[in-house]
């Protein structure tokens, strides 16, 4: 943690860095050093579950359980705009129309 006297976070020690890596897979909370992240990850060890096959399911029940698949990705907001040659012609305003 940051010192009360100021100065920011202390240097990251090698043993603190290594503490985030586990020797065996498991379920639980994964604490990262504060110099690297202010988040706590949650890990889940699933035994006997074919994860690759489950990720590819597209039936209605599976899709309802995976709302992240239907939300926009950040890259969707940066789509190239069509050039003026690809746009339909602009509508002309009628002269004298009231």
C-alpha positions as CSV (number, residue, x, y, z in Angstrom):
1,X,0.0,0.0,0.0
2,X,1.0,3.6,-0.4
3,X,2.8,5.2,2.4
4,X,1.0,7.8,4.5
5,X,3.9,10.3,4.1
6,X,3.4,10.4,0.4
7,X,5.8,9.3,-2.3
8,X,3.4,6.8,-4.0
9,X,3.7,3.0,-4.0
10,X,6.9,1.3,-3.0
11,X,9.0,-0.6,-5.5
12,X,7.6,-4.0,-6.4
13,X,9.6,-6.8,-4.8
14,X,10.2,-10.0,-6.7
15,X,8.4,-12.2,-4.1
16,X,5.4,-9.9,-4.3
17,X,5.3,-10.2,-8.1
18,X,5.6,-14.1,-7.9
19,X,2.8,-14.4,-5.4
20,X,0.1,-13.9,-8.1
21,X,1.2,-17.0,-10.0
22,X,-0.1,-20.3,-8.7
23,X,1.7,-23.6,-8.8
24,X,-1.6,-25.5,-9.4
25,X,-4.9,-24.6,-11.1
26,X,-7.7,-23.8,-8.6
27,X,-10.8,-21.8,-7.6
28,X,-10.6,-18.7,-5.5
29,X,-9.5,-15.1,-5.5
30,X,-6.3,-14.0,-7.2
31,X,-4.7,-11.0,-5.6
32,X,-2.3,-9.0,-7.7
33,X,0.3,-6.6,-6.3
34,X,-1.1,-3.0,-6.0
35,X,1.7,-1.8,-8.2
36,X,0.2,-3.8,-11.1
37,X,-3.5,-3.6,-10.6
38,X,-6.2,-2.5,-8.1
39,X,-8.5,-5.4,-9.1
40,X,-8.9,-8.8,-7.6
41,X,-9.5,-11.6,-10.1
42,X,-11.7,-14.6,-9.5
43,X,-10.6,-18.0,-10.8
44,X,-12.7,-21.1,-11.3
45,X,-11.4,-24.6,-12.0
46,X,-14.0,-26.6,-13.9
47,X,-13.3,-30.3,-14.0
48,X,-15.0,-32.5,-16.6
49,X,-16.5,-29.6,-18.5
50,X,-15.6,-29.4,-22.2
51,X,-15.1,-25.6,-22.2
52,X,-14.3,-25.4,-26.0
53,X,-17.5,-27.2,-26.9
54,X,-19.6,-25.1,-24.5
55,X,-18.2,-21.8,-25.9
56,X,-19.4,-22.8,-29.4
57,X,-23.1,-23.4,-28.5
58,X,-25.5,-21.2,-30.3
59,X,-28.9,-22.5,-29.1
60,X,-31.4,-20.1,-27.6
61,X,-30.8,-21.2,-24.0
62,X,-27.1,-20.8,-24.3
63,X,-27.4,-17.4,-25.9
64,X,-29.6,-16.1,-23.1
65,X,-26.8,-17.1,-20.6
66,X,-24.2,-15.2,-22.7
67,X,-25.4,-11.6,-23.0
68,X,-21.9,-10.4,-23.7
69,X,-22.1,-12.1,-27.1
70,X,-24.8,-9.7,-28.3
71,X,-23.3,-6.4,-26.9
72,X,-21.2,-4.2,-29.1
73,X,-17.4,-4.5,-29.1
74,X,-15.3,-1.4,-28.8
75,X,-14.1,-1.9,-32.4
76,X,-17.8,-1.5,-33.5
77,X,-17.6,2.2,-32.7
78,X,-14.7,2.7,-35.0
79,X,-16.1,1.4,-38.3
80,X,-14.9,3.2,-41.4
81,X,-17.4,5.6,-42.8
82,X,-18.4,5.1,-46.4
83,X,-16.7,7.4,-48.9
84,X,-18.8,10.0,-50.8
85,X,-18.8,7.7,-53.8
86,X,-20.6,5.0,-51.8
87,X,-23.3,7.4,-50.4
88,X,-26.6,7.7,-52.2
89,X,-27.1,11.0,-54.1
90,X,-28.4,13.9,-52.0
91,X,-32.1,14.9,-52.5
92,X,-32.6,18.1,-54.4
93,X,-34.8,20.8,-52.9
94,X,-37.7,21.7,-55.2
95,X,-37.6,25.4,-56.2
96,X,-40.8,27.3,-55.4
97,X,-42.4,24.6,-53.3
98,X,-44.3,25.8,-50.4
